[in-house]
Amino acid sequence: MFEWMAWTTPVAVFFCSIVLMLIGMTVWELKSPTVERKGWLPITTTRGDRLFIGLLTAAWVNLAFVAVSEKMIVWLGLESEPSIWISFGISMVLLALIMRKG
């Protein structure tokens, strides 16, 4: 069924993290309904809005990392491509920042 997709460990962890976040946000919303607030994002947002914006940001960070990972070999003089775990860590930190301060 999923033979068409390259299910590497980082990809599986990334998608499992998204599923767990969605489940957690659903439970959190049921227990404590959200209120809109204004953070440093240019719009008033709810928790769900910030999660959506954070997930989009995470996806773009990972796509950008994949796009430049081959070029990073030349730029930084590496022997092989840098680990995708780097972009996963960066994207999760940005997601947490958007959820907290956005």
Sine and cosine of phi, psi and omega as CSV:
sin_phi,cos_phi,sin_psi,cos_psi,sin_omega,cos_omega
0.00,0.00,-0.68,0.74,-0.04,-1.00
-0.96,-0.28,0.39,0.92,-0.03,-1.00
-0.90,0.44,-0.43,0.90,-0.05,-1.00
-0.95,0.31,-0.30,0.95,-0.07,-1.00
-0.96,-0.27,0.60,-0.80,0.03,-1.00
-0.99,0.14,1.00,0.01,-0.04,-1.00
-0.99,0.10,0.99,0.10,0.13,-0.99
-1.00,0.07,0.21,-0.98,0.00,-1.00
-0.86,0.51,-0.73,0.69,0.02,-1.00
-0.87,0.48,-0.61,0.79,0.02,-1.00
-0.91,0.42,-0.69,0.72,0.01,-1.00
-0.90,0.43,-0.67,0.74,0.03,-1.00
-0.90,0.43,-0.66,0.75,0.01,-1.00
-0.86,0.51,-0.76,0.65,-0.03,-1.00
-0.95,0.33,-0.58,0.82,0.09,-1.00
-0.91,0.42,-0.61,0.80,0.06,-1.00
-0.88,0.47,-0.67,0.74,0.02,-1.00
-0.89,0.45,-0.71,0.71,0.01,-1.00
-0.88,0.48,-0.71,0.71,0.02,-1.00
-0.89,0.45,-0.62,0.78,0.05,-1.00
-0.90,0.44,-0.67,0.74,0.01,-1.00
-0.90,0.43,-0.66,0.75,0.05,-1.00
-0.90,0.43,-0.72,0.69,0.02,-1.00
-0.87,0.48,-0.67,0.74,0.01,-1.00
-0.92,0.40,-0.59,0.81,0.03,-1.00
-0.90,0.43,-0.73,0.69,0.02,-1.00
-0.89,0.45,-0.70,0.72,0.01,-1.00
-0.87,0.49,-0.67,0.74,0.00,-1.00
-0.91,0.41,-0.62,0.78,0.02,-1.00
-0.93,0.37,-0.61,0.80,-0.01,-1.00
-0.98,0.21,-0.61,0.79,-0.08,-1.00
-0.61,-0.80,1.00,-0.08,-0.02,-1.00
-0.84,0.55,0.60,-0.80,-0.08,-1.00
-0.99,0.15,0.38,-0.92,0.13,-0.99
-0.84,-0.54,0.53,-0.85,0.02,-1.00
-0.95,0.32,0.59,-0.81,0.08,-1.00
-0.55,-0.84,0.31,-0.95,-0.01,-1.00
-0.94,-0.33,0.89,-0.45,0.09,-1.00
-0.95,-0.32,-0.57,-0.82,0.02,-1.00
-1.00,0.07,-0.08,1.00,0.16,-0.99
-0.95,0.33,0.50,-0.87,-0.09,-1.00
-0.97,0.25,0.19,0.98,0.00,-1.00
-0.71,-0.71,0.35,-0.94,0.13,-0.99
-0.98,0.19,0.76,-0.65,-0.12,-0.99
-0.75,-0.66,0.36,-0.93,0.17,-0.99
-0.97,-0.23,0.08,-1.00,0.05,-1.00
-0.85,0.52,-0.67,0.74,0.00,-1.00
-0.89,0.45,-0.64,0.77,0.05,-1.00
-0.88,0.47,-0.70,0.71,-0.01,-1.00
-0.92,0.40,-0.59,0.80,0.07,-1.00
-0.90,0.44,-0.70,0.71,0.01,-1.00
-0.88,0.48,-0.74,0.68,0.01,-1.00
-0.89,0.46,-0.65,0.76,0.03,-1.00
-0.90,0.43,-0.64,0.77,0.03,-1.00
-0.93,0.38,-0.62,0.79,0.08,-1.00
-0.89,0.45,-0.68,0.73,0.03,-1.00
-0.88,0.48,-0.69,0.72,0.02,-1.00
-0.87,0.48,-0.68,0.74,0.01,-1.00
-0.89,0.45,-0.69,0.73,0.00,-1.00
-0.92,0.40,-0.62,0.78,0.05,-1.00
-0.89,0.46,-0.71,0.71,0.00,-1.00
-0.91,0.41,-0.65,0.76,0.05,-1.00
-0.91,0.42,-0.66,0.75,0.03,-1.00
-0.90,0.44,-0.65,0.76,0.01,-1.00
-0.89,0.45,-0.69,0.72,0.03,-1.00
-0.89,0.45,-0.60,0.80,-0.02,-1.00
-0.92,0.40,-0.58,0.82,-0.08,-1.00
-0.97,-0.26,-0.01,1.00,-0.07,-1.00
-0.88,0.47,-0.61,0.79,0.05,-1.00
-0.93,0.38,-0.61,0.79,0.01,-1.00
-0.94,0.34,-0.46,0.89,0.00,-1.00
-0.91,0.41,-0.43,0.90,0.06,-1.00
-0.86,0.51,-0.72,0.69,0.00,-1.00
-0.96,0.29,-0.73,0.68,-0.08,-1.00
-0.87,0.49,-0.67,0.75,-0.09,-1.00
-0.97,-0.24,-0.01,1.00,0.00,-1.00
0.91,0.42,0.66,0.75,-0.02,-1.00
-1.00,0.08,0.34,-0.94,0.05,-1.00
-0.99,0.11,-0.49,0.87,0.01,-1.00
-0.56,-0.83,0.12,-0.99,0.00,-1.00
-0.89,0.46,0.59,-0.81,0.06,-1.00
-0.92,0.39,0.42,-0.91,-0.05,-1.00
-0.92,0.39,0.62,-0.78,0.05,-1.00
-0.92,0.38,-0.29,0.96,0.04,-1.00
-0.89,0.46,-0.44,0.90,0.05,-1.00
-0.89,0.46,-0.75,0.66,-0.01,-1.00
-0.93,0.38,-0.55,0.84,0.06,-1.00
-0.89,0.46,-0.73,0.69,0.03,-1.00
-0.88,0.47,-0.70,0.71,0.02,-1.00
-0.89,0.46,-0.69,0.72,-0.04,-1.00
-0.92,0.39,-0.59,0.80,0.02,-1.00
-0.94,0.33,-0.57,0.82,0.08,-1.00
-0.91,0.41,-0.69,0.73,0.04,-1.00
-0.90,0.44,-0.64,0.77,0.04,-1.00
-0.88,0.47,-0.71,0.70,0.03,-1.00
-0.89,0.46,-0.64,0.77,0.03,-1.00
-0.90,0.45,-0.70,0.72,0.02,-1.00
-0.91,0.41,-0.66,0.75,0.02,-1.00
-0.90,0.44,-0.62,0.79,-0.08,-1.00
-0.99,0.14,-0.74,0.68,-0.15,-0.99
-0.97,-0.26,-0.31,0.95,-0.08,-1.00
-0.94,0.34,0.00,0.00,0.00,0.00
